[in-house]
Amino acid sequence: MEAAVAAGTDPRALSLAAYRDEIAGCTRCALSKGRTQVVFGSGSPTAELMFVGEAPGFHEDKQGVPFVGAAGQLLGKLLAGIGLSRDEVFVANVLKCRPPGNRDPQPEEIESCEPHLFRQIELIQPKVIATLGNFATKLLSGKPLGITRVHGVEQEVVLGGNRVVLYPIFHPAAALYTPRMLEVLEADFRRLPDLLGSATAPPAQVVELVPAPAPRQEAVQLGLF
Protein backbone atom coordinates (compact mmCIF):
# COMPACT_ATOMS: atom_id res chain seq x y z
CA MET A 1 0.00 0.00 0.00
CA GLU A 2 1.14 3.57 -0.62
CA ALA A 3 3.27 5.47 1.82
CA ALA A 4 0.20 7.53 2.68
CA VAL A 5 -1.10 4.59 4.65
CA ALA A 6 2.21 3.63 6.20
CA ALA A 7 3.07 7.15 7.29
CA GLY A 8 -0.43 8.50 7.87
CA THR A 9 -1.47 9.69 11.30
CA ASP A 10 -5.21 9.63 10.62
CA PRO A 11 -6.82 6.82 12.63
CA ARG A 12 -8.33 5.49 9.42
CA ALA A 13 -4.86 5.14 7.90
CA LEU A 14 -3.56 3.21 10.88
CA SER A 15 -6.63 0.97 11.07
CA LEU A 16 -6.56 0.24 7.35
CA ALA A 17 -2.87 -0.64 7.45
CA ALA A 18 -3.50 -2.96 10.39
CA TYR A 19 -6.34 -4.67 8.55
CA ARG A 20 -4.19 -5.05 5.44
CA ASP A 21 -1.59 -6.89 7.53
CA GLU A 22 -4.28 -8.95 9.22
CA ILE A 23 -5.65 -10.43 5.99
CA ALA A 24 -2.34 -10.81 4.14
CA GLY A 25 -2.48 -14.53 4.85
CA CYS A 26 -6.22 -15.01 4.28
CA THR A 27 -7.31 -18.57 3.48
CA ARG A 28 -11.09 -18.07 3.52
CA CYS A 29 -11.46 -19.58 0.04
CA ALA A 30 -9.58 -21.84 -2.37
CA LEU A 31 -8.19 -18.89 -4.34
CA SER A 32 -5.58 -18.49 -1.63
CA LYS A 33 -3.86 -21.63 -2.90
CA GLY A 34 -3.03 -20.20 -6.31
CA ARG A 35 -2.34 -16.53 -5.61
CA THR A 36 0.99 -14.76 -5.45
CA GLN A 37 -0.32 -12.36 -2.81
CA VAL A 38 -3.48 -10.74 -1.48
CA VAL A 39 -4.30 -7.62 -3.50
CA PHE A 40 -5.70 -5.50 -0.71
CA GLY A 41 -6.25 -2.14 -2.42
CA SER A 42 -4.41 1.12 -2.92
CA GLY A 43 -4.85 4.84 -2.57
CA SER A 44 -5.84 7.30 0.13
CA PRO A 45 -7.15 5.75 3.37
CA THR A 46 -9.25 8.88 3.86
CA ALA A 47 -10.61 9.01 0.30
CA GLU A 48 -14.06 10.43 -0.29
CA LEU A 49 -14.25 8.47 -3.56
CA MET A 50 -13.73 4.72 -3.70
CA PHE A 51 -13.72 2.45 -6.75
CA VAL A 52 -14.60 -1.23 -6.48
CA GLY A 53 -13.80 -3.57 -9.35
CA GLU A 54 -14.11 -7.30 -9.85
CA ALA A 55 -10.90 -9.17 -9.07
CA PRO A 56 -7.13 -8.95 -9.53
CA GLY A 57 -5.64 -10.01 -12.87
CA PHE A 58 -2.19 -11.35 -13.72
CA HIS A 59 -0.30 -8.09 -13.21
CA GLU A 60 -2.22 -7.20 -10.07
CA ASP A 61 -1.45 -10.60 -8.56
CA LYS A 62 2.27 -10.11 -9.23
CA GLN A 63 2.50 -6.50 -8.04
CA GLY A 64 -0.05 -6.59 -5.21
CA VAL A 65 -1.82 -3.46 -6.47
CA PRO A 66 -5.24 -3.35 -8.17
CA PHE A 67 -5.73 -1.93 -11.67
CA VAL A 68 -2.12 -1.80 -12.87
CA GLY A 69 -2.74 -3.28 -16.32
CA ALA A 70 -4.34 -1.70 -19.38
CA ALA A 71 -7.67 -1.16 -17.58
CA GLY A 72 -5.81 0.51 -14.73
CA GLN A 73 -4.02 2.86 -17.11
CA LEU A 74 -7.39 3.85 -18.57
CA LEU A 75 -8.77 4.37 -15.06
CA GLY A 76 -5.90 6.77 -14.40
CA LYS A 77 -6.68 8.72 -17.57
CA LEU A 78 -10.37 8.91 -16.72
CA LEU A 79 -9.53 10.23 -13.27
CA ALA A 80 -7.13 12.79 -14.72
CA GLY A 81 -9.96 13.94 -16.97
CA ILE A 82 -11.91 15.07 -13.88
CA GLY A 83 -8.91 16.47 -12.04
CA LEU A 84 -8.18 13.53 -9.75
CA SER A 85 -5.33 11.06 -9.33
CA ARG A 86 -5.04 7.51 -7.99
CA ASP A 87 -3.46 8.88 -4.79
CA GLU A 88 -6.64 10.84 -4.01
CA VAL A 89 -9.06 7.90 -4.29
CA PHE A 90 -9.08 4.34 -3.02
CA VAL A 91 -9.24 1.42 -5.44
CA ALA A 92 -10.16 -2.13 -4.43
CA ASN A 93 -11.85 -5.24 -5.80
CA VAL A 94 -14.64 -7.56 -4.71
CA LEU A 95 -12.09 -10.39 -4.61
CA LYS A 96 -8.63 -9.92 -3.14
CA CYS A 97 -7.08 -12.92 -4.92
CA ARG A 98 -6.82 -13.63 -8.63
CA PRO A 99 -9.23 -16.26 -10.03
CA PRO A 100 -7.49 -18.82 -12.28
CA GLY A 101 -7.29 -17.59 -15.86
CA ASN A 102 -9.07 -14.37 -14.85
CA ARG A 103 -12.40 -16.19 -14.87
CA ASP A 104 -15.49 -14.67 -13.28
CA PRO A 105 -15.72 -14.76 -9.48
CA GLN A 106 -17.74 -17.67 -8.12
CA PRO A 107 -20.55 -17.11 -5.59
CA GLU A 108 -18.70 -18.90 -2.81
CA GLU A 109 -15.60 -16.78 -3.44
CA ILE A 110 -17.60 -13.57 -3.28
CA GLU A 111 -19.27 -14.72 -0.07
CA SER A 112 -15.90 -15.54 1.48
CA CYS A 113 -14.25 -12.29 0.46
CA GLU A 114 -17.03 -9.76 0.91
CA PRO A 115 -16.34 -9.19 4.64
CA HIS A 116 -12.93 -7.79 3.64
CA LEU A 117 -14.49 -5.29 1.25
CA PHE A 118 -17.16 -4.21 3.73
CA ARG A 119 -14.51 -3.75 6.40
CA GLN A 120 -12.50 -1.55 4.03
CA ILE A 121 -15.57 0.57 3.36
CA GLU A 122 -16.22 0.84 7.09
CA LEU A 123 -12.66 2.01 7.77
CA ILE A 124 -12.26 4.41 4.83
CA GLN A 125 -15.74 5.96 5.13
CA PRO A 126 -15.99 7.13 1.49
CA LYS A 127 -18.76 9.50 0.44
CA VAL A 128 -19.13 7.96 -3.03
CA ILE A 129 -18.43 4.41 -4.17
CA ALA A 130 -18.18 3.86 -7.91
CA THR A 131 -18.79 0.19 -8.70
CA LEU A 132 -16.98 -0.95 -11.83
CA GLY A 133 -18.93 -3.66 -13.62
CA ASN A 134 -21.49 -6.28 -12.75
CA PHE A 135 -20.08 -8.05 -9.72
CA ALA A 136 -19.33 -5.00 -7.58
CA THR A 137 -22.62 -3.36 -8.57
CA LYS A 138 -24.78 -6.35 -7.67
CA LEU A 139 -22.92 -7.02 -4.42
CA LEU A 140 -23.01 -3.49 -3.04
CA SER A 141 -26.47 -2.56 -4.30
CA GLY A 142 -27.99 -5.85 -3.16
CA LYS A 143 -29.97 -5.91 -6.41
CA PRO A 144 -29.83 -8.21 -9.44
CA LEU A 145 -29.81 -5.51 -12.13
CA GLY A 146 -26.71 -5.65 -14.33
CA ILE A 147 -24.40 -2.75 -15.10
CA THR A 148 -25.70 -2.29 -18.66
CA ARG A 149 -29.11 -1.29 -17.26
CA VAL A 150 -28.04 0.83 -14.31
CA HIS A 151 -24.75 2.51 -15.21
CA GLY A 152 -24.68 6.19 -14.39
CA VAL A 153 -27.68 5.99 -12.05
CA GLU A 154 -26.74 6.73 -8.45
CA GLN A 155 -28.52 5.50 -5.37
CA GLU A 156 -28.08 6.07 -1.67
CA VAL A 157 -27.20 3.07 0.48
CA VAL A 158 -25.80 2.39 3.93
CA LEU A 159 -22.51 0.50 3.89
CA GLY A 160 -20.16 0.04 6.80
CA GLY A 161 -22.59 1.95 8.98
CA ASN A 162 -22.35 5.10 6.85
CA ARG A 163 -24.52 6.72 4.20
CA VAL A 164 -22.88 6.28 0.81
CA VAL A 165 -23.76 7.32 -2.73
CA LEU A 166 -23.39 4.21 -4.88
CA TYR A 167 -22.61 4.99 -8.51
CA PRO A 168 -22.44 2.10 -11.00
CA ILE A 169 -20.03 2.57 -13.92
CA PHE A 170 -18.84 0.24 -16.65
CA HIS A 171 -15.55 -1.47 -15.93
CA PRO A 172 -12.73 0.34 -17.80
CA ALA A 173 -11.90 -2.95 -19.51
CA ALA A 174 -15.20 -2.63 -21.37
CA ALA A 175 -13.69 0.22 -23.38
CA LEU A 176 -10.69 -1.96 -24.23
CA TYR A 177 -12.95 -4.55 -25.82
CA THR A 178 -15.51 -2.10 -27.25
CA PRO A 179 -13.86 1.25 -28.03
CA ARG A 180 -17.14 3.18 -28.37
CA MET A 181 -17.73 2.49 -24.67
CA LEU A 182 -15.02 5.06 -23.89
CA GLU A 183 -17.46 7.92 -24.50
CA VAL A 184 -19.94 6.33 -22.09
CA LEU A 185 -17.26 5.98 -19.43
CA GLU A 186 -16.09 9.55 -19.90
CA ALA A 187 -19.66 10.84 -19.56
CA ASP A 188 -20.25 8.81 -16.39
CA PHE A 189 -16.95 9.99 -14.89
CA ARG A 190 -17.83 13.64 -15.54
CA ARG A 191 -20.66 13.31 -13.02
CA LEU A 192 -18.38 12.23 -10.19
CA PRO A 193 -17.33 15.73 -8.99
CA ASP A 194 -20.99 16.74 -8.61
CA LEU A 195 -21.80 13.51 -6.80
CA LEU A 196 -18.93 14.11 -4.38
CA GLY A 197 -20.29 17.58 -3.71
CA SER A 198 -23.84 16.42 -3.14
CA ALA A 199 -22.71 13.52 -0.94
CA THR A 200 -21.90 15.98 1.86
CA ALA A 201 -25.40 17.50 1.76
CA PRO A 202 -28.03 16.64 4.41
CA PRO A 203 -29.64 13.18 4.02
CA ALA A 204 -32.19 12.97 1.25
CA GLN A 205 -34.69 10.37 0.19
CA VAL A 206 -33.04 7.22 -1.09
CA VAL A 207 -32.93 7.05 -4.89
CA GLU A 208 -33.81 3.65 -6.32
CA LEU A 209 -31.79 2.15 -9.14
CA VAL A 210 -33.76 2.31 -12.37
CA PRO A 211 -32.79 1.17 -15.85
CA ALA A 212 -30.72 3.71 -17.78
CA PRO A 213 -30.22 3.92 -21.55
CA ALA A 214 -27.09 2.11 -22.69
CA PRO A 215 -25.45 1.83 -26.09
CA ARG A 216 -25.76 -1.37 -28.03
CA GLN A 217 -22.64 -3.42 -27.60
CA GLU A 218 -21.09 -6.78 -28.26
CA ALA A 219 -21.34 -9.44 -25.56
CA VAL A 220 -17.69 -9.51 -24.52
CA GLN A 221 -16.75 -10.72 -21.03
CA LEU A 222 -20.22 -10.71 -19.54
CA GLY A 223 -18.86 -10.03 -16.08
CA LEU A 224 -17.92 -6.53 -17.21
CA PHE A 225 -21.45 -5.75 -18.34
SULSULKA-V11376 format. One record per residue. N is the residue number from 1. RES is the residue in three letters. SS is DSSP state (~ for helix, > for strand, _ for the rest). BURIAL is + if it has 24 or more other C-alpha atoms within 12 Angstrom, else -. Layout:
n=N res=RES ss=SS burial=BURIAL
n=N res=RES ss=SS burial=BURIAL
This chain:
n=1 res=MET ss=_ burial=+
n=2 res=GLU ss=_ burial=+
n=3 res=ALA ss=~ burial=-
n=4 res=ALA ss=~ burial=+
n=5 res=VAL ss=~ burial=+
n=6 res=ALA ss=~ burial=-
n=7 res=ALA ss=~ burial=-
n=8 res=GLY ss=_ burial=-
n=9 res=THR ss=_ burial=-
n=10 res=ASP ss=_ burial=-
n=11 res=PRO ss=~ burial=-
n=12 res=ARG ss=~ burial=+
n=13 res=ALA ss=~ burial=+
n=14 res=LEU ss=~ burial=+
n=15 res=SER ss=~ burial=+
n=16 res=LEU ss=~ burial=+
n=17 res=ALA ss=~ burial=+
n=18 res=ALA ss=~ burial=-
n=19 res=TYR ss=~ burial=+
n=20 res=ARG ss=~ burial=+
n=21 res=ASP ss=~ burial=-
n=22 res=GLU ss=~ burial=-
n=23 res=ILE ss=_ burial=+
n=24 res=ALA ss=_ burial=+
n=25 res=GLY ss=_ burial=-
n=26 res=CYS ss=_ burial=+
n=27 res=THR ss=_ burial=-
n=28 res=ARG ss=_ burial=-
n=29 res=CYS ss=_ burial=+
n=30 res=ALA ss=~ burial=-
n=31 res=LEU ss=~ burial=+
n=32 res=SER ss=~ burial=+
n=33 res=LYS ss=~ burial=-
n=34 res=GLY ss=_ burial=-
n=35 res=ARG ss=_ burial=+
n=36 res=THR ss=_ burial=+
n=37 res=GLN ss=_ burial=+
n=38 res=VAL ss=_ burial=+
n=39 res=VAL ss=_ burial=+
n=40 res=PHE ss=_ burial=+
n=41 res=GLY ss=_ burial=+
n=42 res=SER ss=> burial=+
n=43 res=GLY ss=> burial=+
n=44 res=SER ss=_ burial=+
n=45 res=PRO ss=_ burial=+
n=46 res=THR ss=_ burial=+
n=47 res=ALA ss=_ burial=+
n=48 res=GLU ss=_ burial=+
n=49 res=LEU ss=> burial=+
n=50 res=MET ss=> burial=+
n=51 res=PHE ss=> burial=+
n=52 res=VAL ss=> burial=+
n=53 res=GLY ss=> burial=+
n=54 res=GLU ss=_ burial=+
n=55 res=ALA ss=_ burial=+
n=56 res=PRO ss=_ burial=+
n=57 res=GLY ss=_ burial=+
n=58 res=PHE ss=~ burial=+
n=59 res=HIS ss=~ burial=+
n=60 res=GLU ss=~ burial=+
n=61 res=ASP ss=~ burial=+
n=62 res=LYS ss=~ burial=-
n=63 res=GLN ss=~ burial=+
n=64 res=GLY ss=_ burial=+
n=65 res=VAL ss=_ burial=+
n=66 res=PRO ss=_ burial=+
n=67 res=PHE ss=_ burial=+
n=68 res=VAL ss=_ burial=+
n=69 res=GLY ss=_ burial=-
n=70 res=ALA ss=~ burial=-
n=71 res=ALA ss=~ burial=+
n=72 res=GLY ss=~ burial=+
n=73 res=GLN ss=~ burial=-
n=74 res=LEU ss=~ burial=+
n=75 res=LEU ss=~ burial=+
n=76 res=GLY ss=~ burial=+
n=77 res=LYS ss=~ burial=-
n=78 res=LEU ss=~ burial=+
n=79 res=LEU ss=~ burial=+
n=80 res=ALA ss=~ burial=-
n=81 res=GLY ss=_ burial=-
n=82 res=ILE ss=_ burial=-
n=83 res=GLY ss=_ burial=-
n=84 res=LEU ss=_ burial=+
n=85 res=SER ss=_ burial=+
n=86 res=ARG ss=~ burial=+
n=87 res=ASP ss=~ burial=+
n=88 res=GLU ss=~ burial=+
n=89 res=VAL ss=_ burial=+
n=90 res=PHE ss=> burial=+
n=91 res=VAL ss=> burial=+
n=92 res=ALA ss=> burial=+
n=93 res=ASN ss=> burial=+
n=94 res=VAL ss=_ burial=+
n=95 res=LEU ss=_ burial=+
n=96 res=LYS ss=_ burial=+
n=97 res=CYS ss=_ burial=+
n=98 res=ARG ss=_ burial=+
n=99 res=PRO ss=_ burial=+
n=100 res=PRO ss=~ burial=-
n=101 res=GLY ss=~ burial=-
n=102 res=ASN ss=~ burial=-
n=103 res=ARG ss=_ burial=-
n=104 res=ASP ss=_ burial=+
n=105 res=PRO ss=_ burial=+
n=106 res=GLN ss=_ burial=-
n=107 res=PRO ss=~ burial=-
n=108 res=GLU ss=~ burial=-
n=109 res=GLU ss=~ burial=+
n=110 res=ILE ss=~ burial=+
n=111 res=GLU ss=~ burial=-
n=112 res=SER ss=~ burial=+
n=113 res=CYS ss=~ burial=+
n=114 res=GLU ss=~ burial=+
n=115 res=PRO ss=~ burial=+
n=116 res=HIS ss=~ burial=+
n=117 res=LEU ss=~ burial=+
n=118 res=PHE ss=~ burial=+
n=119 res=ARG ss=~ burial=+
n=120 res=GLN ss=~ burial=+
n=121 res=ILE ss=~ burial=+
n=122 res=GLU ss=~ burial=+
n=123 res=LEU ss=~ burial=+
n=124 res=ILE ss=~ burial=+
n=125 res=GLN ss=_ burial=+
n=126 res=PRO ss=_ burial=+
n=127 res=LYS ss=_ burial=+
n=128 res=VAL ss=> burial=+
n=129 res=ILE ss=> burial=+
n=130 res=ALA ss=> burial=+
n=131 res=THR ss=> burial=+
n=132 res=LEU ss=> burial=+
n=133 res=GLY ss=_ burial=+
n=134 res=ASN ss=~ burial=+
n=135 res=PHE ss=~ burial=+
n=136 res=ALA ss=~ burial=+
n=137 res=THR ss=~ burial=+
n=138 res=LYS ss=~ burial=+
n=139 res=LEU ss=~ burial=+
n=140 res=LEU ss=~ burial=+
n=141 res=SER ss=~ burial=+
n=142 res=GLY ss=_ burial=-
n=143 res=LYS ss=_ burial=-
n=144 res=PRO ss=_ burial=-
n=145 res=LEU ss=_ burial=+
n=146 res=GLY ss=_ burial=+
n=147 res=ILE ss=~ burial=+
n=148 res=THR ss=~ burial=+
n=149 res=ARG ss=~ burial=+
n=150 res=VAL ss=~ burial=+
n=151 res=HIS ss=_ burial=+
n=152 res=GLY ss=_ burial=+
n=153 res=VAL ss=_ burial=+
n=154 res=GLU ss=> burial=+
n=155 res=GLN ss=> burial=+
n=156 res=GLU ss=> burial=+
n=157 res=VAL ss=> burial=+
n=158 res=VAL ss=> burial=+
n=159 res=LEU ss=> burial=+
n=160 res=GLY ss=_ burial=-
n=161 res=GLY ss=_ burial=-
n=162 res=ASN ss=> burial=+
n=163 res=ARG ss=> burial=+
n=164 res=VAL ss=> burial=+
n=165 res=VAL ss=> burial=+
n=166 res=LEU ss=> burial=+
n=167 res=TYR ss=> burial=+
n=168 res=PRO ss=> burial=+
n=169 res=ILE ss=> burial=+
n=170 res=PHE ss=_ burial=+
n=171 res=HIS ss=_ burial=+
n=172 res=PRO ss=_ burial=+
n=173 res=ALA ss=~ burial=+
n=174 res=ALA ss=~ burial=+
n=175 res=ALA ss=~ burial=+
n=176 res=LEU ss=~ burial=+
n=177 res=TYR ss=~ burial=-
n=178 res=THR ss=_ burial=+
n=179 res=PRO ss=_ burial=-
n=180 res=ARG ss=_ burial=-
n=181 res=MET ss=~ burial=+
n=182 res=LEU ss=~ burial=+
n=183 res=GLU ss=~ burial=-
n=184 res=VAL ss=~ burial=+
n=185 res=LEU ss=~ burial=+
n=186 res=GLU ss=~ burial=+
n=187 res=ALA ss=~ burial=-
n=188 res=ASP ss=~ burial=+
n=189 res=PHE ss=~ burial=+
n=190 res=ARG ss=~ burial=-
n=191 res=ARG ss=_ burial=+
n=192 res=LEU ss=~ burial=+
n=193 res=PRO ss=~ burial=+
n=194 res=ASP ss=~ burial=-
n=195 res=LEU ss=~ burial=+
n=196 res=LEU ss=~ burial=+
n=197 res=GLY ss=~ burial=-
n=198 res=SER ss=~ burial=-
n=199 res=ALA ss=_ burial=+
n=200 res=THR ss=_ burial=-
n=201 res=ALA ss=_ burial=-
n=202 res=PRO ss=_ burial=-
n=203 res=PRO ss=_ burial=-
n=204 res=ALA ss=_ burial=-
n=205 res=GLN ss=_ burial=-
n=206 res=VAL ss=_ burial=-
n=207 res=VAL ss=_ burial=-
n=208 res=GLU ss=_ burial=-
n=209 res=LEU ss=_ burial=+
n=210 res=VAL ss=_ burial=-
n=211 res=PRO ss=_ burial=-
n=212 res=ALA ss=_ burial=-
n=213 res=PRO ss=_ burial=-
n=214 res=ALA ss=_ burial=+
n=215 res=PRO ss=_ burial=-
n=216 res=ARG ss=_ burial=-
n=217 res=GLN ss=_ burial=-
n=218 res=GLU ss=_ burial=-
n=219 res=ALA ss=_ burial=-
n=220 res=VAL ss=_ burial=-
n=221 res=GLN ss=_ burial=-
n=222 res=LEU ss=~ burial=-
n=223 res=GLY ss=~ burial=+
n=224 res=LEU ss=~ burial=+
n=225 res=PHE ss=_ burial=+
